Amino acid sequence: MQWYFIATLLTTLTSSQGILTTLSQSDGGYSYDYATVPFLAELFKLLVSICLLWKEWQSPIPPRMTTDWKVVRLFPIPSIIYLIHNNVQFATLTYVDTSTYQIMGNLKIVTTAILFRLFLKRKLSNLQWMAIILLAIGTTTSQVKGCGDASCNSFFSAPIQGYMFGIVSACLSALAGVYTEFLLKKNNDSLYWQNVQLYTFGAIFNMSRLILDDFRVGFERGPSWQHLFNGYTASTWFVVLNLGSSGLLVSWLLKYADNIVKVYSTSMAMLLTMVLSVFLFNFKPTVQLFLGIVICMMSLHMYFAPAHMLVDLPVTSREIVESIHDEVSVDRKVEA
């Protein structure tokens, strides 16, 4: 299975994530406890991973599974980060619309690139760094509020709380992604075995959060398991399945590609989100939004395209640049 096919699926799911979450709202709020969604998504991912691991066990060559506690103890860390991140996502959507939410998510490519360089020692060419900066400019441009019929008292079109939550979400997403990639590539263990460990701890921490919420309100509504599905609709279940499926695809990309592919894949979902929002929510895209998307598309091309496609070089220089590009680029042609 090629990485670009998985990336396309992830883009499709991510583009519908914000829309489904918005559709699950009632009168601008959630009729259900949104903390239960990440918990159920973790259970979904855990069950799928167990089934795939069991299927892998049926093959002539059993999967490699490291059970050393020194390795296993590292897996709770991303679960804690993702626990916080998933709940911040819901808080963000209470302040911004779906397109703004999706576009702000592109900021995580900047933080991911920085963590790439600092912690994973990944090399990025000057063109790739320029592409990352260009992406940041594109996301900022898309947020500028026009001065037509609307007032220009505020530079941004959404409350400041929404942008603060968006920045926190981007930082948490980058940190969790880089650390998870480190874990998944640390050894040649089966991806499904690694996922079982990740999602087991993820389910435990999300369940702990629900229990703590019960204690905080003094069990006014009884224990969480009695009202776990209260307020759930078909849209809410689609949110759970979407979040769970996206997580499984992300783990595949982190194992066999890298974080940059993941964040660019999710970033391009803003194109689908904008188009769908026009039909579903009567969203009126602004000129700034279109300009931001064009800039982000240019950034995408600049980052992934070979250098000789961006500048006109002599043949000899082109061969040298191509060899350098091959060294700094991650091999994304690996099949699962």
C-alpha positions in Angstrom: 0.0 0.0 0.0 1.6 3.3 -1.1 2.0 6.2 1.3 0.2 8.6 -1.1 -2.9 6.4 -1.0 -3.0 6.5 2.8 -2.3 10.3 2.7 -5.3 10.8 0.4 -7.6 8.8 2.7 -6.3 10.8 5.7 -7.0 14.0 3.8 -10.6 12.9 3.1 -11.3 12.0 6.7 -9.7 15.1 8.1 -11.7 17.3 5.8 -14.9 15.9 7.2 -13.8 15.9 10.8 -14.5 19.5 11.6 -17.8 19.4 9.6 -19.0 16.3 11.4 -18.1 17.8 14.8 -20.0 20.9 13.9 -23.0 18.9 12.7 -23.0 17.1 16.0 -23.5 20.3 17.9 -26.9 21.5 19.1 -27.6 25.2 19.5 -23.9 26.0 19.4 -23.0 23.5 22.0 -22.6 19.8 22.6 -25.6 17.8 23.9 -23.2 15.0 24.8 -20.1 14.9 26.8 -17.4 15.5 24.2 -14.8 13.9 26.5 -16.4 10.5 25.7 -15.6 10.8 22.0 -11.8 10.4 22.3 -12.4 7.6 24.7 -14.6 5.7 22.3 -12.3 6.5 19.4 -9.4 4.9 21.4 -11.4 1.8 22.1 -12.2 1.6 18.4 -8.6 1.9 17.4 -7.6 -0.7 20.0 -10.1 -3.3 18.8 -9.1 -2.8 15.2 -5.4 -3.1 16.1 -6.0 -6.3 18.1 -7.9 -7.9 15.2 -5.1 -7.0 12.8 -2.5 -8.3 15.1 -4.4 -11.5 15.5 -4.6 -11.8 11.8 -0.8 -11.2 11.5 -0.3 -14.0 14.0 -1.9 -16.4 11.6 0.8 -15.9 9.0 3.7 -18.3 8.7 6.1 -15.6 10.1 4.9 -14.4 13.5 5.1 -10.6 14.1 8.0 -9.2 16.1 6.8 -8.0 19.5 9.1 -6.4 22.1 7.8 -6.8 25.7 10.7 -5.2 27.5 9.4 -2.8 30.1 12.0 -0.2 29.2 10.3 0.0 25.8 6.7 -0.4 26.9 7.0 2.4 29.5 7.6 5.0 26.7 4.1 4.4 25.1 2.0 6.2 27.7 3.6 9.6 27.0 2.0 10.3 23.6 -1.3 9.0 25.0 -1.2 11.8 27.6 -0.4 14.4 25.0 -3.1 13.2 22.6 -5.6 13.1 25.5 -5.1 16.8 26.0 -5.0 17.6 22.2 -8.2 15.8 21.4 -10.1 17.8 24.0 -8.5 21.1 22.9 -9.8 20.4 19.4 -13.4 20.4 20.6 -12.8 23.6 22.6 -11.4 25.2 19.5 -14.5 24.5 17.4 -16.7 26.3 19.9 -15.0 29.6 18.8 -14.1 29.2 15.1 -15.8 27.9 12.0 -14.9 24.7 10.3 -12.7 26.2 7.6 -10.8 28.4 10.1 -10.3 25.4 12.3 -8.9 23.4 9.4 -6.6 26.1 8.2 -5.2 26.9 11.7 -4.3 23.2 11.9 -1.6 23.9 9.2 0.4 25.7 11.9 1.4 22.4 13.2 3.7 21.8 10.2 5.9 24.7 11.4 6.2 23.3 14.9 6.6 19.8 13.5 9.5 21.0 11.3 11.2 22.6 14.3 10.8 19.5 16.4 12.0 17.4 13.5 15.2 19.3 13.4 15.7 19.5 17.2 14.7 16.1 18.4 14.8 13.7 15.4 17.8 15.4 13.8 16.0 15.5 10.4 17.7 17.6 7.7 15.5 20.0 5.7 16.8 21.8 2.7 16.6 25.6 2.4 13.7 25.3 -0.1 11.8 23.1 2.4 12.3 25.6 5.2 11.1 28.3 2.8 8.1 26.2 2.0 7.3 25.9 5.7 7.6 29.7 6.2 5.4 30.2 3.1 2.8 27.9 4.6 2.8 30.0 7.8 2.2 33.1 5.7 -0.6 31.4 3.8 -2.4 30.4 7.0 -2.1 33.9 8.4 -3.3 35.5 5.2 -6.4 33.4 5.2 -7.3 34.7 8.7 -7.2 38.4 7.8 -10.7 39.9 8.0 -11.9 42.0 5.1 -13.0 45.6 5.4 -16.1 45.5 3.2 -19.4 45.1 4.9 -17.9 44.0 8.1 -16.2 46.1 10.7 -12.4 46.2 10.8 -12.2 46.8 14.5 -10.7 43.3 14.9 -7.8 42.1 12.8 -9.0 38.5 13.1 -12.4 37.2 12.3 -12.8 34.9 15.3 -12.5 35.4 19.1 -8.9 35.4 20.4 -9.7 32.3 22.5 -10.2 30.3 19.3 -6.7 31.3 18.0 -5.1 30.6 21.4 -6.7 27.1 21.4 -5.6 26.6 17.8 -2.0 27.4 18.6 -2.0 25.1 21.6 -3.5 22.4 19.5 -0.8 22.8 16.8 2.0 22.6 19.4 0.5 19.5 21.1 -0.1 17.8 17.7 3.5 18.4 16.6 4.9 17.1 19.9 2.8 14.0 20.0 3.4 13.3 16.3 7.2 13.6 16.5 7.4 11.5 19.7 5.1 8.9 18.3 7.2 8.6 15.1 10.3 8.2 17.3 8.5 5.3 19.1 7.2 3.6 16.0 10.6 3.7 14.2 12.6 2.8 17.3 12.6 -0.8 16.3 11.1 -3.2 13.7 8.2 -4.3 15.9 4.8 -5.0 14.3 2.9 -1.8 13.7 -0.2 -3.4 15.1 1.6 -4.5 18.3 2.8 -0.9 18.7 -0.7 0.4 18.1 -2.1 -2.0 20.7 0.3 -0.5 23.3 -0.4 3.1 22.2 -4.2 2.7 22.2 -4.3 0.7 25.4 -2.7 3.5 27.3 -4.8 6.0 25.4 -8.1 4.2 26.4 -6.9 4.1 30.1 -6.0 7.8 30.2 -9.2 8.9 28.5 -11.2 6.7 30.9 -9.3 8.2 33.8 -10.3 11.6 32.6 -14.0 10.6 32.6 -13.7 9.2 36.1 -12.0 12.5 37.3 -14.9 14.4 35.8 -17.3 12.3 37.8 -15.5 13.1 41.0 -15.3 16.8 40.2 -19.1 17.1 39.9 -19.7 14.8 42.8 -21.3 12.0 40.7 -24.4 14.2 40.1 -25.4 12.2 37.1 -24.0 8.9 38.4 -20.9 7.1 37.1 -19.8 7.8 33.5 -20.7 4.4 32.2 -24.4 5.0 32.9 -24.6 8.1 30.7 -21.7 7.4 28.3 -23.9 7.6 25.2 -26.3 10.4 26.4 -27.0 12.9 23.7 -25.3 10.8 21.0 -26.7 11.0 17.5 -25.7 9.5 14.2 -23.4 12.5 13.6 -21.7 11.9 16.9 -21.0 8.3 16.0 -19.6 9.4 12.7 -17.2 11.7 14.7 -16.0 8.7 16.7 -15.4 6.6 13.7 -13.8 9.4 11.8 -11.4 10.2 14.7 -10.6 6.5 15.2 -10.0 5.8 11.5 -7.8 8.9 11.2 -5.7 7.8 14.1 -5.0 4.4 12.5 -4.0 6.0 9.2 -1.7 8.5 11.0 0.1 5.6 12.7 0.7 4.0 9.4 2.2 7.2 7.9 4.4 7.7 10.9 5.7 4.2 10.7 6.4 4.1 6.9 6.6 7.8 5.9 7.0 10.7 8.3 5.3 13.6 10.1 5.7 16.1 7.3 3.6 13.8 5.0 1.0 13.6 7.7 0.7 17.2 8.4 0.7 18.2 4.7 -2.0 15.6 4.1 -4.2 17.0 6.9 -3.4 20.5 5.8 -4.7 19.9 2.3 -8.0 18.8 3.8 -8.9 22.5 4.1 -9.6 22.6 0.4 -12.4 20.0 0.8 -13.5 21.6 4.0 -14.0 24.9 2.4 -16.0 23.5 -0.5 -18.2 21.4 1.7 -18.8 24.2 4.2 -20.2 26.4 1.3 -22.9 23.8 0.7 -23.6 22.7 4.3 -23.3 25.8 6.3 -23.7 28.6 3.7 -20.2 29.6 4.4 -19.0 32.5 2.2 -15.3 32.2 1.4 -13.4 35.5 1.4 -10.7 36.6 -1.0 -8.2 36.3 1.8 -9.2 32.7 2.3 -8.6 31.9 -1.4 -5.3 33.7 -1.3 -4.2 31.7 1.7 -5.2 28.4 0.0 -3.2 29.4 -3.1 -0.1 30.2 -1.0 -0.5 26.9 0.9 -0.7 25.0 -2.4 2.5 26.7 -3.5 4.1 25.7 -0.3 3.1 22.1 -0.9 4.7 22.1 -4.3 7.8 23.8 -3.1 8.3 21.3 -0.3 7.8 18.0 -2.1 9.0 18.9 -5.7 12.6 18.2 -6.6 14.7 21.3 -6.8 15.3 21.1 -10.6 11.5 21.6 -11.0 11.6 24.8 -9.1 14.7 26.4 -10.6 16.3 26.2 -14.1 19.6 24.5 -13.6 22.3 23.2 -15.9 22.2 19.4 -16.4 25.3 18.8 -14.2 24.0 21.0 -11.4 20.7 19.4 -11.7 22.2 15.9 -11.0 24.0 17.2 -8.0 20.8 18.9 -6.6 18.8 15.7 -7.2 21.3 13.6 -5.2 21.1 16.1 -2.4 17.3 16.1 -2.5 17.4 12.3 -2.2 19.5 12.5 0.9 17.3 15.0 2.8 14.0 13.4 1.7 12.5 10.5 3.5 11.9 7.4 1.4 8.1 7.3 1.1 7.9 4.5 -1.3 8.0 1.8 1.4 5.0 -0.5 1.3 3.2 -1.8 4.3 
